[in-house]
């Protein structure tokens, strides 16, 4: 590992602070020709004001993966298929603009979620998904003054 490569990863104007901490951790534990002495985890943790667990994770990523993953971290692997298509969103917006059921003054997110499942527009949906769709479409929840 070259010290120049890690030194160029140190803090710059628009660099991610996690990346700079990871570079400092790797420089601190380097035992190569560019390092006079290897710093212990305790010394690095107190100097950088980070946990020793963070130091261990960066070292482990460097040993098991590569320097790029040690510096930048792993990419998120949680990618979910989108359940709601444009047709569903159109039905949802139309439903939210309609009159609420008897006994309710306005549509709630949970009430809309239950109703779209009941009408078989979608198999299952959470109130949070309903909120995101309505927020994206900038639709109200059926206020009278909105028409």
N, C-alpha and C positions, 0 to 999 in steps of 0.2 A: 504494500500500500504506500503510495507516495504522499509525502507531507504536503506537497504543492496542491494536490487534488483536494485534500481536506481543508487546507488553508483557504483555498478559493471558495469553499462552501461556507466560510464564516460570515457573520452578519454583514449585510449590505443594506442598502436603502429599502428595497422591497422584498426582502427574503422572509420566509416563514420562520418564526422563532423556534418551532420544533426542529426544523432542519438545522438551524445554527446550534441548538443544544446538542443534537445528535453528533454533529461534526466536532464540537468541543469535547464530547464524551469520548469519541473515537481517538481524537488527538491526545486526550489525557491518559488513555490506557495503552497508547502506542509504546512499544519497547524497541523501536527501530533506531537507526542511526541519527535521526533528527530529534529524538527525545532524550534529554539528559537523565531523567528518572521517571519511572512509571508512577502515576498517581493512584492512590487507593480509591475505592468506591466512596468511602467516608469523606475523604478530602474533596473529591469532585462534587459529591452531593451537597456538602456545606458551601462550597465555593459557588456553585451554580444555583443553589437554592432549589434543588429538585430531589425527588425521592431516589433511594438506592434501587428500588424496583425499576424505575425508568432506565437507569444505567444498565441494569441486567438485561432488560428487554432490548436495548439498542445493541449491546454486545452480542446477544443471542441471534438477533436478526442478521448482524454482520457475519457471524460464523456460519449460520445455517443457510442464509439466502445469498445476498450480495451487498455491496456497498450502497447501491442505489436504493434498495429496500431499507437498509439501515438508516439512510439519511432521510428518505421521503416517506417511509412507512408503506404499508400494504394498501392496495386499492380495496374499496368496499366490495364485498361479494354478494350483498343482499340486493338483488335486482328482481323485482316482482313484475309479472305480466299485468298489464293494465286491464281491469275488468270492465270499466265503463267506456263505452264507445260513444260516438257522436249521437247516435239514435237514442241511447239511454239518457244522455245529457239533455237532449231536447225534450224528452218525456218528463224528466225531472224538473226542468225549468217551467214547463207548462203546468205541471202539478203544483209547484210552489206558488205560481201566480193565481191558481184557482182558489175557490173558497175552501176554508179548512173544514174538517168534519164537524158534525153537530156536537156541541159541547166544548169546542175549542175556539179561542179567539183568533189564533193564528197558527200557522204550521211551525212545529218544532223540528229540529234536525232528526231526532229519533222517530218522530211521527212520520216524517217524510221517508225515512229509511224503511220503516215497517210497511208503509203504504206501497212503495215501489216493489218490495218483495211480494206483497200480497197481490198486486196487479201483474206479477210475473214479468216485470221488465228486466229483472236480474235475479240470480239465484240467492245471493246474500250480499249485503253491503253494510258498512258501518256508518254511524252518524258523522264520523270524521271525514269519510270519503264524500258524503253529501255536502259537508261544509266546504271542502276544497273545491268541489265542482261549482257550487253556487258562488263561492268567492271568485273563482276564475271567470265565471260568466257575469259577474257584477250584478247579480240578481238579488232582489230583496226576498224576504220570506213572506211575501203576500201582503205588504202594507197597503192600506186603502188609498193613501195619497199617491202611490206609485201607479195606480191604474189597474 
